Structures are given as structure tokens and as C-alpha cells.
Amino acid sequence: MKPSAYLRSFCWAITRNFMAVVQSRIPVVFRYLVFNEYGNGTMINTLPLITVNESTSLTIPLSGGYDCSSYVVNATFFTPTQIVPIPVVINQEPPITYFTSNVTIVKTSPATELMLLEPGDIVIAETPITSASYIMYVCRKLDEAFEGYNLMYAMVYLGPININVTESSIAHLPGAINNNELRAINEVFQKLVGGGYRLVNYSAGPENLLRSGKGSIMDFVTVAMYVLRVYGIPARAAFGFYGVYYNGQYIFSSSTGLLWDEAYTNGGWVMFLPTPSYGSSMLGFGYGNVLYSVIVGLILVLPWVIGYLIFVIISHVRMR
């Protein structure tokens, strides 16, 4: 089998057969990939990734915060994986209340070197792993003095998005309010989930969401990313999996894929799900009851996930 064909088969197996069992005191989302652009009905990545850190344990700083709690997360992967997912919490209902400050990958089995790639905070294992242990810090207040990232890095997520949305169509959406970025993000979040728009299981196109009032999860995520960038706030889309609680554990699988937005403030990256939300659970996080339409909407996403994984692996996994 040719190397390219092997990698394609390998990447398809990851997205098609992804399954993990997770022990965690709170629900988490496994953050997998990020995207900065939209085109031809898909989310894509156009940014070159570079290795910025290599170690057998890694800390990924995402945002600064205080009034924080630490959580231990243990994951077992049914299919060995070389792209190491990062457990995070995302805000499902406004206002934005919770911030994932940082995540440390404490150890993996088998032990291997980990590589942190930027932009995008993506972790690659040099050899496939079957389990990982993490420590995750979740904060309730944002530290505006956080300097874990500098603004120049975040600015790569401020470029225009390839959709045709007129200024008049977003005039009713809030802008950067008194230069308060977190408040502006909250206002966009509230507007999209507050009842004026409807989630459906097919893509109407992000251009049509604001006109028709309905769209898929990808449409909502793209529009939120577009509007925030128009208002000068760096934003990106993230893809991952949410867990379904069962018998004391969270079960992750390919059928629980999820897209959400991440916006940059002075305190780092803020994560939120800009779609009409469903369900609730402890600490305000809830993903087990997300409606079937969200899952069906992600069927549109699989082709670009596979292609992006191929790009990541070809570009960054070193062959020994």
C-alpha cells in the first residue's frame, strides 16, 4: 500500500472508529482539531502548523483565570490514536461562565514523546497511544492580565472568512460593546441561541442562516466566527467529541462529534457553543442530551476532518 493510501486509511479509521471511555468528575469535550476558514460547504485549515514544544508531558495554556478548580481526567482509547485529544469544557448556554485555563497531559500509555503544534494547540504523539491521564483547570472568572499567549499569535484568526454576508444582514447583531471583548462575545452568543434561530439537520449555508433563521451546527459556528472577526475579535472553530454518561463513565464515539467556537480576549481563548442549546448537567455543562439534529448535521463534516488529519500527520509526525 502506498504511504498516502495508508495515511488516508489510518485517518478514516480515526474519525470513523473513534471511541474512548473517560473517567471524570465533570462532563468534558475532547477537543481534537481547529479551523480558521470556510469554503465550498466545509470548514478547512489554511494555517501552517509548527512544533513549539516536545516532551513526555505537556501543558496547554488556553486562557487565564482565577477561582479555579482542578480535575483529573483519565481516558482509554479503544483505537490507538496519534492525535491526542484535549479535554476541555465549553459554555453551552450564555452567559459565558466557565474557562478552561490549562490542560496538562500527565502521562500516556505507552509512554511516548508528545508534540504541541501551533497555531491551534494540537497535540501529536510520536507513536500511537491507548490511554492518557490529564489534569484540567476550570475557572469561573477570567484574568484579563493573562499573558500565556500574545495577541500577535491570536491575530492569525482574524482574517476574513470566505462567506458572502452583507453588512446589513448582521446589523441586528451586537458589535464590540465599549471595547469589552468578553461582553461582545457574550452578546453574539446570546443572540444566536436566544430563540430567534432554529437548528436543523442540514446546512442552509451560513450566508442564509441570518436570512432564513435556520441552519446546521456548522452554519451557526461559521456565522459566529465571521461576526466576531468583523468586530475585530480573533475567532476560530474547533472540532471534537462529547461524552455520554453511562454507568459512572463518559463514553465518547464517532457519533458524538461536535463543533464549537473559540474567541480570543485579553484573558485567552473563550469556548462556547453558538447553537440553540439543549440539556443540562452539573456545573452547567451538558452534552449527553444534544439533539439528534446536531449529530446529523455533522455528517457534512466528516470529509474535511479526514483531509485535515492527513495534512497534520504528513506534515508533523516524524518517521524514525
Steps between C-alpha positions, in 0.01 A plus 500: 500500500633845410579728797230750401242222474608364838468843664157551344383164637654578838327839522166362390527238774559773760185695418285201417601279793587752770389367836620575850394440858569791732500535877431858603312677778347740247396465136776596259531537126798345323644784295656355188561747214459870418412687182531857383318506167180394325459411133292285270275391784781380726723625780868497407838592643730726301760571768839328509557311823837503676636296790551727800553252782607138538481300821364185659254728686353823368305795638271676255412854618160604364383793711586676821266487794451492873253337736615178335450131574718214382360176363668171420390346171599147397427374150533159336490494119356190335691579180862613548523867411786722394306826524454546874166664589495772766219496762334840535169648612299725273220740587175359366272777624572873539635678686852367467585378848767232479853522362738212440819655629747230408526128446802285586550162337664328796577165340410271215505127443718397341733783597598709200621844404223756455515793262293817547419662166405864447297673389212297629627328815501155342692215664664220301649186658811365332354149529132407545367490856219303662447710814578841645473674837432871523466777756255769390447838666156658467451859616193713564663839448721625222837653579537795263870517580566150365810489281513133406449598136578826331255681281717464190448123507125542536487746212548218249135420575379847404517471121189510279285188462391392155127558535280765344323675785401863453542765765126557508436134586708523818387847598258353755778301664693677778845639438804553719331668794712774655811307398402226745585186306349251744174692508492512120557124479222447753262718300564311175465173692169610651363625168562170321364272773229726640210359300507698178673225302430131452741206478429258214669184376615643167718791400316800358836674465627757751401778260138386524486444877449867578239533224302181550547463875611138481814300432725213601752508780770584243296799382466634856869449576609668176272799549621553859862482383427743215317758712764503774775552244306786342500661844876451536494199734716204391288185474541141380290186473580184694398139443482227761280241668267522798447218746178321591476407868452127561564286808732745669704585190478714189492322165643681199448378145501615138125558524543772764695749291457868581605839359534814709665843496802636682551877523804683628485764773776655708463203729549234234260272313131487595306192383127498427238310300307762296199284417160466669596289800337198653547312826687584816714334760728576791693829492292610206668271246277264306562302184332163545160637397605693190232440240533253216500787251844608623641156429342480158630846418854379560470239224589792275823543693668159467670549160695808608594342833665213315683732266624718783624203699699385199655847476595503868656155500693542175633837611591437861543136603867419478594163362779319685 
